[in-house]
Amino acid sequence: MSSDGNPKGPTGLPGELKLGVVIEESWAFFTEVYGELAAHHRTTLFRSRSSRLPVFRQRHDRYLAHQDLRRFLATNDVVLFEWAGERLVQASHLPSRAALVTRLHRYELYRWADKIRWDAVDRVILVSEAKRREFCRRFPAQAGKVTVIPESISLDRFRLVDRPFGGQIGILCHLSPRKRVYEIILALRHLFNRRGTFHLHIGGGPHPTFPDYPQALESLVGRLGLESHVTFHGPVEDPSAWYRGIDIFLSNSYSEGLQVAPMEAVASGCYCLSHVWEGADELLPAEDLFIGDDDLVAKILSYSDSPDERRRQMRMRQHDIVRTRFDVARTKVRIREQVEAVADGRDRPG
């Protein structure tokens, strides 16, 4: 950084960094980060050409993307890959004047990581300490270029709202087996039988790989006779409003990077309980994690039966974690600083 606080490019002059950004998946975790980068540097978004050929179109599109990516690497100082996916695989095997930085969220570790030439990547940003440990076990030679910057949310968008407890339980996610919504329904049938005032709200649309999963969930609810206790909301267009109708938010995945939905729910005033997927302890206090069905139901009843002031304290303890660790206003700056450090050469391999 220059003495006046402005970012420096590789030449040491403010604002001269030519930054390329490649994003081939969701923008859900990146909008504010991109705005931060674009506000400080000459930022260009990668776009590849499409073929109009009536035949062999896919093959020609791949060829065009390869050529466009080669040109993109030659015309930027740093290229940030928001997902460590197919484009990073390609870039890591191409000659490049640009330094390469990537964020790796979760699924890329299992889909693309073994295809990436990691020696060509200058900086790897992971979203949790759990994912750092996993990455470094698999690629120990790359440990020195790894940093952890967690997923984060906008506290301007998800605001704390206090409301009376109404027994409304929620889960919001893509409906896929990894999220284990089926198992949540099975677990909560015992709760509904013991106390009929609770209600489960399931938000989210089908995952493209598992189009049958939502139907399986609805069939299960019908077979268990729980129609009066479970509501399917489908895709939720305004999650900040949806959370205001939820008292207890659940995360029941078996694997996550660092799940964003619980952060949003807690920031909105919900109390959150999570299964102990690896890394969940970075998100919530240990006492708010559960292992099995009995543990989950006991924690729900304990929270429900607590006095109002005790429930408020439990919510605020979680809210303080989200506010101090997962505010995008801070994390977007940390990501920009990592990009600038690589541009300055401080993190280039030997």
NORGI-V661975 format. One record per backbone hydrogen bond with DSSP energy under -1.0 kcal/mol. NH is the residue of the N-H (numbers start at 0). CO is the residue of the C=O. Records with the same first field share a line. If there is no record, write none. Layout:
NH: CO + CO
//
This chain:
1: 5
4: 1
8: 12
11: 8
14: 6
15: 12
18: 41
19: 77
20: 43
21: 79
29: 26
30: 26
33: 29
34: 30
35: 31
36: 32
37: 33
38: 34
39: 36
40: 36
41: 16
42: 40
43: 18
45: 20
59: 55
60: 56
61: 57
62: 58
63: 59
64: 60
65: 61
66: 62
67: 63
68: 64
69: 65
70: 66
71: 67
72: 68
73: 69
76: 17
77: 17
78: 98
79: 19
80: 100
81: 21
84: 82
88: 84
89: 85
90: 86
91: 87
92: 89
93: 90
98: 76
100: 78
101: 122
102: 80
103: 124
108: 105
109: 106
110: 106
111: 107
112: 107
114: 111
117: 115
119: 116
120: 117
121: 99
122: 99
123: 144
124: 101
125: 146
131: 127
132: 128
133: 129
134: 130
135: 131
136: 132
137: 133
138: 134
141: 138
142: 139
144: 141
145: 142
146: 123
148: 125
152: 325
157: 153
168: 198
169: 247
170: 200
172: 202
174: 204
175: 173
178: 175
179: 176
183: 179
184: 180
185: 181
186: 182
187: 183
188: 184
191: 187
192: 188
193: 189
194: 190
197: 194
198: 166
199: 228
200: 168
201: 230
202: 170
203: 233
206: 174
209: 206
212: 209
215: 211
216: 212
217: 213
218: 214
219: 215
220: 216
221: 217
222: 218
223: 219
225: 220
228: 225
229: 225
230: 199
232: 201
241: 237
242: 238
244: 241
245: 242
246: 167
247: 167
248: 270
249: 169
250: 272
253: 177
263: 259
264: 260
265: 261
266: 262
267: 263
268: 265
269: 264
270: 246
272: 248
273: 287
274: 250
275: 289
276: 274
279: 276
281: 278
282: 279
283: 279
287: 284
288: 285
289: 273
295: 291
296: 292
297: 293
298: 294
299: 295
300: 296
301: 297
302: 298
303: 299
304: 300
310: 306
311: 307
312: 308
313: 309
314: 310
315: 311
316: 312
317: 313
318: 314
319: 315
320: 316
321: 317
322: 318
323: 319
324: 320
325: 321
327: 152
329: 326
330: 326
331: 327
333: 329
334: 330
335: 331
336: 332
337: 333
338: 334
339: 335
340: 336
341: 337
342: 338
343: 339
344: 341
345: 340
//
